[in-house]
Amino acid sequence: MHKYMRAIGFSEYTDRKRLKDLLTDVIINSDERAYTMNQEEILLGEFCKNFAGRVGIAVCGEFDEEDRFIYEYYYPYLRGTDITTAEDVSVERHAAKESYAGVCDDVKVGISLIFYLQNMIPYIKAQANGQLPIRGTTVTLTGLSLEGVVMFPIMKDEEQKQRVKQESANRNNLLAAARKGDEDAIETLTLEDMDMYTTISRRIQREDVFSLVDTYFMPYGVECDQYSILGEILEVQLLTNSVTGEKIYLLKICSNELTFDVCINIMDLFGEPQVGRRFKGTIWLQGYINYPE
């Protein structure tokens, strides 16, 4: 079973027969269907069905010469609502199967964001028609989590919040300039990092690390699309899986100025999520590319 099926409320679907019946139901009673011909003239299909709001399962495969669907793989998903980043995106196919990873460089994070592409059919269609690269795209990121902790926020008054925003905006401008080769910006960023390291090294002796670090977004483990995050909870929804009855939390998170939704099984979240508190956990990052009309 896919490891992250638990995150969308299918924690007890470990039996292969139950899983096969579930995937058959997704194909027959799908909410969304998409088809396209790839460059090898093979007809590909994707069937999606929601089981709790915007949370569901996608089944992907291809059609043979007799128009019979041949199942290849499936994955759980969470469809997001907000635009997370407007940076340019590049897409690469996975080696083992007809699935894709998206990559974008967002200065707010400081690393290349690698995510599992949810809407592969429009990309394959554009690729087959020779329309790539497509400019003006945006990306809606989401995450599925198997473990998380709710933490209290760092108390800040309005003046401190404004100062943090201004410092963040200045740093983003410096990062953007550094990416273009500005030596002064690179030197300034280096000095700022040295000062930050010195300050944290001094304060960590007597303060808890999570009272110093308000938010972070960094790679986790050996798989390139998994991340460890800490971010502020902006919205909380409690959903129920229509098949299993399991409760799942849908959290809107702001981490390193990126806003995205995270889905986690209520059994895997320690603490009670509320707006203003922080979520700390690991996520499998997914992304939906919004193409210009």
C-alpha positions in Angstrom: 0.0 0.0 0.0 1.1 3.5 -0.7 2.7 4.9 2.5 0.7 8.1 2.5 -2.7 6.5 2.1 -2.8 6.8 5.9 -2.7 10.5 5.7 -6.0 10.7 3.8 -7.9 8.3 6.1 -7.1 4.8 4.7 -4.8 3.6 7.6 -6.4 0.1 7.7 -6.3 -0.6 4.0 -3.3 -3.0 4.2 -5.1 -5.9 2.5 -4.4 -6.2 -1.2 -7.9 -7.3 -2.1 -9.5 -4.3 -0.3 -7.1 -2.0 -2.0 -7.9 -3.5 -5.4 -11.6 -3.0 -4.8 -11.0 0.6 -3.8 -9.0 1.4 -6.9 -11.6 -0.3 -9.1 -14.2 2.0 -7.5 -12.0 5.1 -8.2 -11.8 4.1 -11.9 -15.5 3.3 -12.4 -16.9 6.2 -10.2 -14.2 8.8 -10.8 -15.0 12.5 -10.2 -12.3 13.6 -12.8 -11.0 11.8 -15.9 -8.2 12.9 -18.1 -6.7 11.4 -21.3 -3.9 12.2 -23.6 -1.6 10.7 -26.2 2.1 10.8 -25.4 5.1 11.1 -27.8 5.1 7.3 -28.2 1.5 7.4 -29.4 0.3 5.6 -26.3 -3.1 6.7 -24.8 -2.6 7.6 -21.1 -5.4 7.9 -18.6 -5.8 9.3 -15.1 -8.9 8.7 -12.9 -9.4 10.8 -9.7 -12.0 10.4 -6.9 -12.4 12.5 -3.8 -13.2 10.9 -0.5 -13.2 14.0 1.8 -13.4 17.4 0.3 -10.4 17.9 -1.9 -8.7 14.8 -0.6 -8.7 11.7 -2.8 -6.9 9.0 -4.9 -5.6 9.1 -8.4 -5.2 6.0 -10.5 -2.9 6.2 -13.6 -2.2 3.9 -16.5 -2.6 3.4 -20.2 -5.0 1.9 -22.7 -4.1 -1.1 -24.9 -5.0 -1.7 -28.6 -8.5 -2.9 -27.5 -9.1 0.3 -25.4 -8.8 -1.6 -22.2 -7.4 0.4 -19.3 -4.2 -1.1 -17.9 -3.6 0.1 -14.3 0.1 1.1 -13.6 0.1 3.0 -10.3 -1.9 5.1 -7.9 -1.3 7.8 -5.3 -3.2 9.8 -2.7 -3.6 13.5 -3.2 -4.7 16.8 -1.7 -5.8 19.5 -4.1 -4.8 23.0 -2.9 -6.7 26.3 -3.3 -4.1 29.1 -3.2 -1.2 29.9 -5.5 2.0 29.1 -3.5 4.6 30.4 -5.9 4.8 32.1 -9.3 8.4 31.0 -10.1 9.2 29.2 -13.3 8.8 25.4 -13.1 10.7 22.7 -14.9 9.4 19.1 -15.0 11.2 15.8 -15.2 9.8 12.3 -15.7 10.5 9.6 -13.1 12.7 6.8 -14.3 10.5 3.9 -13.3 7.0 5.0 -14.4 5.0 7.6 -16.3 5.0 10.1 -13.4 6.7 13.4 -13.0 8.5 15.7 -10.6 8.3 19.5 -10.7 11.2 21.7 -9.7 11.1 25.5 -9.0 13.6 27.8 -7.3 11.8 30.2 -4.8 14.0 32.8 -3.2 11.8 32.7 -0.1 13.0 29.2 0.7 16.5 29.4 -0.6 16.5 25.8 -2.0 15.0 24.1 -5.1 11.5 22.9 -4.3 11.0 19.5 -5.7 7.4 18.2 -5.7 5.3 15.3 -7.1 3.3 16.6 -10.1 -0.4 16.0 -9.7 -1.7 17.1 -13.1 0.7 15.3 -15.4 -1.9 15.0 -18.3 -1.8 18.7 -19.3 2.0 18.6 -19.2 2.2 15.5 -21.4 -0.3 17.0 -23.8 1.8 20.2 -24.1 5.0 18.2 -24.5 3.5 16.0 -27.3 2.2 19.2 -29.1 5.6 20.9 -28.8 4.3 23.7 -26.7 7.0 23.6 -24.0 8.2 25.7 -22.3 5.1 27.4 -21.2 5.7 30.8 -19.5 3.4 32.5 -16.9 2.6 29.3 -14.9 2.0 29.3 -11.2 2.2 26.4 -8.7 -0.2 25.3 -6.0 1.6 23.2 -3.4 0.1 20.8 -0.9 1.5 18.2 1.5 0.5 14.9 3.0 1.9 14.2 6.5 2.3 11.0 8.6 3.5 12.7 11.8 3.1 16.2 13.2 3.1 18.2 16.4 1.2 21.4 17.3 3.3 24.0 19.0 2.6 27.3 20.6 3.6 30.4 18.6 6.4 32.8 19.4 4.7 35.9 21.0 5.4 39.0 18.9 3.9 42.5 19.1 2.9 44.4 16.0 6.2 46.3 15.8 8.1 43.0 15.8 5.9 41.5 13.1 6.5 44.5 10.9 10.2 44.4 11.5 10.3 40.7 10.6 8.4 41.3 7.4 10.8 44.1 6.4 13.9 42.0 7.1 12.4 39.1 5.1 11.6 41.4 2.2 15.2 42.8 2.3 16.7 39.3 2.4 14.6 38.2 -0.5 15.8 41.2 -2.6 19.4 40.3 -1.7 18.8 36.6 -2.6 17.3 37.6 -6.0 20.3 39.9 -6.7 22.8 37.2 -5.6 21.2 34.7 -8.0 22.0 37.2 -10.8 25.7 37.4 -9.7 25.7 40.6 -7.6 28.9 40.3 -5.6 27.8 43.0 -3.0 24.6 41.1 -2.3 26.5 37.8 -1.9 28.9 39.5 0.5 26.1 41.0 2.5 24.2 37.7 2.7 27.4 36.0 3.9 28.0 38.5 6.7 24.3 38.3 7.7 24.5 34.5 8.0 27.7 34.7 10.1 26.0 37.2 12.4 22.9 35.0 12.7 25.1 31.9 13.4 26.9 33.8 16.2 23.7 35.1 17.7 22.0 31.7 17.7 25.1 30.0 19.1 25.1 32.4 22.0 21.3 32.3 22.7 20.9 28.5 22.3 22.9 28.0 25.5 19.9 29.3 27.6 16.9 29.3 25.3 14.9 26.5 23.5 15.6 26.2 19.8 11.9 26.6 18.9 11.8 30.0 20.7 14.5 31.2 18.3 13.4 29.5 15.1 9.9 30.7 14.1 9.6 28.8 10.9 11.6 26.5 8.6 11.3 24.5 5.4 14.1 22.0 4.6 14.7 18.7 2.9 14.0 15.5 4.9 15.4 12.0 4.4 16.7 10.6 1.1 13.6 11.2 -1.1 13.9 14.5 -2.8 10.1 15.5 -2.5 9.9 15.1 1.3 10.5 18.0 3.7 10.5 18.8 7.3 8.5 22.0 8.0 7.6 24.4 10.8 5.0 27.0 10.1 2.1 29.0 11.4 -1.4 27.5 11.1 -3.7 29.9 9.2 -6.8 27.7 8.9 -8.1 24.4 10.3 -10.7 22.0 8.9 -11.7 18.6 10.3 -12.8 16.3 7.5 -14.2 12.7 7.5 -13.2 10.0 5.0 -16.5 8.9 3.4 -15.4 5.3 3.1 -13.5 4.6 6.4 -15.0 7.3 8.6 -11.5 8.3 9.8 -11.0 11.9 10.8 -8.4 14.0 9.0 -7.2 17.5 9.6 -6.7 19.9 6.7 -4.4 22.7 7.8 -3.4 25.8 5.8 0.2 26.5 6.7 2.5 29.4 6.2 6.2 28.3 6.3 9.0 30.5 5.1 6.4 32.8 3.5 5.0 29.9 1.4 1.3 29.2 1.9 0.0 25.7 1.3 -2.4 23.1 2.6 -1.3 20.0 4.6 -3.5 16.9 5.2 -2.8 14.6 8.2 -4.7 11.8 10.0 -6.1 12.9 13.3 -4.3 9.9 14.9 -0.9 11.1 13.7 -1.2 14.7 15.0 -0.1 15.4 18.5 -1.9 18.4 20.0 -4.9 20.4 19.1 -4.4 22.6 16.0 -5.7 26.2 16.2 -5.2 29.3 14.1 -2.1 31.1 15.3 -0.4 28.0 16.6 2.5 26.3 14.7 2.6 22.9 13.0 5.9 20.9 13.0 6.1 17.8 10.9 7.3 16.0 7.8 5.4 16.2 4.5 5.4 14.6 1.1 5.2 17.7 -1.2 2.8 17.6 -4.1 2.2 20.4 -6.7 -0.4 21.4 -9.2 0.8 23.5 -12.1 -1.7 26.2 -13.1 -1.3 26.9 -16.8 -2.3 30.3 -18.2 -5.5 30.2 -20.2 
